């Protein structure tokens, strides 16, 4: 009987993990298909600004700006978001974008 309980708990863990993986994959697909118009527009604006910055500014300057931004993310923003999770929910662009992306069930409900 103990063996069946172990198998049952293992199968339920596998099922819940596969459900989480499926939801992440559905959100990734909807991100690449630009299902969320506002979020997709903001990502395109950021990428366009980065391309123009690479084209029109010297490479040393763009490297310094990129390193400054990544340092800010690593040493200031990330510890703050780790210490205060509600701050991350309210002010993190990537978290807001990820939560707004629809999964398959929400797409079917919308249409």
C-alpha positions as a printed NumPy array, in Angstrom:
array([[  0.   ,   0.   ,   0.   ],
       [  2.876,   2.382,   0.711],
       [  4.196,   1.861,  -2.785],
       [  0.865,   2.925,  -4.292],
       [  0.834,   6.077,  -2.136],
       [  4.332,   6.978,  -3.333],
       [  3.318,   6.392,  -6.936],
       [  0.184,   8.491,  -6.446],
       [  2.078,  11.438,  -4.909],
       [  4.755,  11.245,  -7.597],
       [  2.165,  11.222, -10.364],
       [  0.329,  14.19 ,  -8.867],
       [  3.604,  16.135,  -8.627],
       [  4.389,  15.321, -12.252],
       [  0.91 ,  16.385, -13.311],
       [  1.094,  19.728, -11.504],
       [  4.583,  20.399, -12.87 ],
       [  3.502,  19.608, -16.421],
       [  0.512,  21.95 , -16.019],
       [  2.854,  24.771, -14.956],
       [  5.186,  24.067, -17.889],
       [  2.234,  24.048, -20.303],
       [  1.028,  27.418, -19.012],
       [  4.488,  28.937, -19.383],
       [  4.746,  27.619, -22.937],
       [  1.295,  28.979, -23.82 ],
       [  2.254,  32.402, -22.498],
       [  5.53 ,  32.292, -24.444],
       [  3.619,  31.462, -27.625],
       [  1.182,  34.317, -27.044],
       [  4.151,  36.647, -26.424],
       [  5.738,  35.707, -29.747],
       [  2.395,  36.118, -31.516],
       [  1.912,  39.582, -29.902],
       [ -1.444,  38.671, -28.332],
       [ -1.072,  41.532, -25.846],
       [ -1.062,  44.653, -28.007],
       [  0.135,  47.123, -25.351],
       [  2.936,  44.897, -24.101],
       [  4.023,  44.023, -27.635],
       [  4.057,  47.685, -28.614],
       [  6.253,  48.558, -25.626],
       [  8.689,  45.74 , -26.435],
       [  8.924,  46.882, -30.066],
       [  9.536,  50.492, -28.975],
       [ 12.32 ,  49.379, -26.609],
       [ 13.957,  47.223, -29.292],
       [ 13.685,  50.014, -31.888],
       [ 15.262,  52.51 , -29.493],
       [ 18.079,  50.044, -28.779],
       [ 18.739,  49.542, -32.502],
       [ 18.821,  53.3  , -33.149],
       [ 21.087,  53.745, -30.147],
       [ 23.474,  51.15 , -31.561],
       [ 23.422,  52.799, -34.98 ],
       [ 23.855,  56.438, -34.008],
       [ 25.943,  56.444, -30.826],
       [ 29.577,  55.324, -30.463],
       [ 30.05 ,  51.753, -29.305],
       [ 31.91 ,  52.792, -26.138],
       [ 28.993,  54.94 , -25.031],
       [ 26.391,  52.235, -25.723],
       [ 28.498,  49.674, -23.857],
       [ 28.71 ,  51.975, -20.838],
       [ 24.965,  52.583, -20.886],
       [ 24.252,  48.835, -21.196],
       [ 26.672,  47.998, -18.365],
       [ 25.165,  50.72 , -16.175],
       [ 21.666,  49.371, -16.824],
       [ 22.634,  45.759, -16.116],
       [ 24.462,  46.856, -12.953],
       [ 21.358,  48.736, -11.867],
       [ 19.238,  45.629, -12.487],
       [ 21.661,  43.315, -10.706],
       [ 22.595,  45.366,  -7.662],
       [ 19.669,  47.718,  -7.033],
       [ 16.443,  46.48 ,  -8.601],
       [ 16.835,  42.739,  -8.076],
       [ 17.567,  42.931,  -4.306],
       [ 14.686,  45.369,  -3.844],
       [ 12.274,  43.091,  -5.687],
       [ 13.524,  40.095,  -3.714],
       [ 13.028,  41.871,  -0.414],
       [  9.68 ,  43.447,  -1.348],
       [  7.678,  41.16 ,  -3.683],
       [  4.691,  43.524,  -3.845],
       [  7.003,  46.182,  -5.246],
       [  7.86 ,  43.765,  -8.056],
       [  4.177,  43.172,  -8.799],
       [  3.511,  46.891,  -9.059],
       [  6.595,  48.208, -10.857],
       [  8.318,  45.423, -12.791],
       [  7.644,  45.692, -16.534],
       [  8.44 ,  42.045, -17.225],
       [  6.199,  40.797, -14.413],
       [  3.301,  42.958, -15.58 ],
       [  3.799,  41.864, -19.19 ],
       [  3.953,  38.182, -18.236],
       [  0.779,  38.383, -16.134],
       [ -1.125,  40.164, -18.908],
       [ -0.308,  37.529, -21.513],
       [ -3.277,  35.23 , -22.127],
       [ -3.074,  31.458, -22.032],
       [ -5.154,  29.183, -24.273],
       [ -8.2  ,  29.137, -21.993],
       [ -8.288,  32.934, -21.792],
       [ -7.909,  33.236, -25.582],
       [-10.913,  30.955, -26.138],
       [-12.959,  32.9  , -23.58 ],
       [-12.1  ,  36.189, -25.269],
       [-13.252,  35.058, -28.734]])
